[in-house]
Amino acid sequence: MDVKFNFPFKFDDRTVYVRPVEFSDLPEDLREQLQGDEHIYAIHSENGERLALAKDRDIAFALARTNEFEPVSVH
């Protein structure tokens, strides 16, 4: 049976992008808080908005999944 159903909500893309960020590319106030870590990982939406920062890749992926996003690596 092929019946069309109008969902009461819109399906949004739940993909986020995880990429390494050079320590030197961060604003000074963030660099002071991170105490010299060379790389951290940023989680971005599809339009490039930075949603979060994480200390390592595994934490970035876990953070995304905890918030019901599907993380993808970007190099």
N, C-alpha and C positions, 0 to 999 in steps of 0.2 A: 504494500500500500504506500503510495507516494502522496503525503499530505504536507503542505507547507505550514510552518509554525512560526509565528512572529514572537520572538523572545522579548520579554519586557525590559531587557537590558542589552547593551551593546558589547560585543566582544572586542576588547582592546588587545593590541599586540603586547604580549607580556615578555618580549625579548629585551634583554639588557646586554650591554657590551662591556667586557672587562679588559682593561689594558694597563700595562705598567706605566708609571709616571716617574720621570726623573726627579729626584729630590730637589735639584737646582731649579726646576721649573715651577715649583710651588711658591705661593706667597710667603713672605718672611715670617709672618705670625704662625703659619702652619709648620714651617721648618723648625722653629723654636720648640714647638710641641713634640715634634717627632724625634728630636735628639740625634740627628745625623744619619738616619736610615737612608741608604742609597736609593732604594726603589720602594714605592708603595703602589697599590693598585686602585684604579678609579673604576667606578661603575657608572656607565652612561646610558641614558635613554636613547631611543632611535634617532631623536633629533639632535643628539650631541650634548644634552644637558647633563652635567655631572651630578649624580644623585648621591654618591657616597664615596668615601675613601676607606681602604682596608690595608692592614699591615702586610698581608701576603695574599697570594692568589687563592689559596684554599679558603681563607676567611671571606674573601670577596664573593666567591661562588656560593658559600654557605649562606652569607648574608642575603644574596639575591634570591636563593631558593626559599629561605625562611620567609621572605616577603612575597612569595608566590610568583617570582619572575624566573625566566629561563635564561641563564647566563651563557654567553658565547665569548670566546677569546678573540681579541683583536690585537694584531701585532703592529 
